[in-house]
Amino acid sequence: MNPISLLGELGRAILSMLAAFGRVALFALDAVSHIFRPPFYPREFGIALLNIGWLSLPVVGLTAIFTGGALALQIYAGGARFNAEAVVPQIVAIGMVRELGPVLVGLMIAARVTSSIAAEIATMKVTEQIDALVTLSTHPMKYLTAPRVLAALLTVPVLVAIGDIIGIAGGYTVATQNLGFNPAAYLKNTVDFLEVRDIVSSLVKGAAFGVIAAIMGCYYGMSSGRGAQGVGRATKGSVEAAAVLILAANFVLTGVFFSL
């Protein structure tokens, strides 16, 4: 392939990527705008709250407790090389609250919720249920997207807070039961080391990750192709896009909160 053709292919790829970003951005703005405009669908919102929040608790709790315990073991083993085993409570707390808690919860939501939303809406599109909504003068964005985005915005920060607490509890259990730490001293070091900024950043990340996960599921579901293959591609693409965007958003938000 000659250089001119190579540049042409590269240019087309970049333009295609920018067009995709533009479509997603416009879809996100449209979805958010529908949250604040009537009519509202409280039943759909309640179902979304249940599916995104309550039913995600088991996987979030299990992920967080094992991560916190493993983190305590790793920090202790690493600190032992420098006679710094005492930093386990502080590092577990800051690691869970600042990074691991929000990111792992966000990725679990992407795996569980984004895929579910995309598959559900894509199936509705394939079976022409979305066309039926339009026929009944019901806006699909308002009926399908807005309740899910709002539910994710409200529930994922709560899941992140719960995940942070459970993760710290997992580290506390391993440290006090297996590594010989004093329970009272461990808790005191944890509380003294955390700052308000750490907690706020964790909750803000949770809200951002929840919105990303819901919007990606709705976007890929709405734009899916026809047939079973279209549903499968939409589901796979939604999880991939949500995971990548969550990690990218985590980098940006970490820079915003902790670059100074």
Secondary structure, 3 states (H helix, E strand, C coil): CCHHHHHHHHHHHHHHHHHHHHHHHHHHHHHHHHHCCCCCCHHHHHHHHHHHCHHHHHHHHHHHHHHHHHHHHHHHHHHHHHCCHHHHHHHHHHHHHHHHHHHHHHHHHHHHHHHHHHHHHHHHHHCCHHHHHHHCCCCHHHHHHHHHHHHHHHHHHHHHHHHHHHHHHHHHHHHHHCCCCCHHHHHHHHHHHCCHHHHHHHHHHHHHHHHHHHHHHHHHHHCCCCHHHHHHHHHHHHHHHHHHHHHHHHHHHHHHHHCC
